[in-house]
Amino acid sequence: MNLLLLEPGELAPDGAARLTGRRARHVREVLRCEPGDRIAAGVVGGPVGEAEVVSASAGELVLRAELDRPPPPPSPVALLLALPRPKILRKVLQAVAAMGVKRLVLLGSYRVEKAYWSSPLLAPEALRAELLLGLEQGKDTALPALTLERFFKPFVEDRLDVLLPGARLLADPRADGPLERHAAPAGGVAIAVGPEGGWTPYEAAELERRGFAPFSLGPRPLRVDQAVPFIVGQAEGWLRRAGRPPEPAAPPLRAPGP
């Protein structure tokens, strides 16, 4: 935990907060904080700063927070990701939030197992919990806007342009060139990442038809949880080298959830 995240309802007008459970235990047992110690803190959807430990007992942690700075700027990358298996999805959600990605669409694909859509991890509260862990790691407070789209064709035909406007890229092992073969856009970019078996030829063709320019990550096959951080870092460096401002890929439309 690099940032103690508080919910807005936990923070009193004078900055005081009383916590129990996982976060309180972490501050006491892992950070080994005592009264008078100060730790990095923030409020979900709001500013960051520091919190002073007022008291730390076995049952309750009492803090007083001074939050006076904005969170880090958002990533200019948005992600369209074929839904991975739940074990991998946990890692991906945390990585996405830690890296500052603010728009994530989880999409159905022919190679996505139907059983994945029944996972308890896709419940709104479970998704939010994993994203919060990522925000703690990345010292951020702004939750990504997360959308679940089970069916590929209706999404690309009806909702793609609303959720992911602007420049688009397609990570495809069959592509014949790296990211640098494309000209960097003026703003952010949306990147489509397929399942570990790859997009089907039909799906790849449909995405290309809608402006997703294909590029290769290189000769080494990567799992989705490895590919996502690699892609985001590579794309951010590509945009920086082109002198593009760090604008977010798209403004959030709604809070995380299905």
Buried (B, 14 or more C-beta within 10 A) or exposed (E): BEBBBBEEEBBEEEBBBEBEEEBBEBBBEEBEBEEEEBBBBBBBEBBBBBBBBBEBEEEEBBBBBEBEEEBEEBBBBBBBBBBBBBEBBBBBBBBBBBBBBBBBBBBBBEBBEEEBBEBEBBEEEBBBBBBBBBBBBBBBBBBBBBBBBBEBEEBBEEEBEEBBBBBBBBBBBEBEEEBEEBEBBEBBBBBBBBBBEBBBEEBBEBBBEBBBBBBBBEEEEBEBBBBBBBBBEBBBEBBEEEEBEBBBBBEBEEEBBE
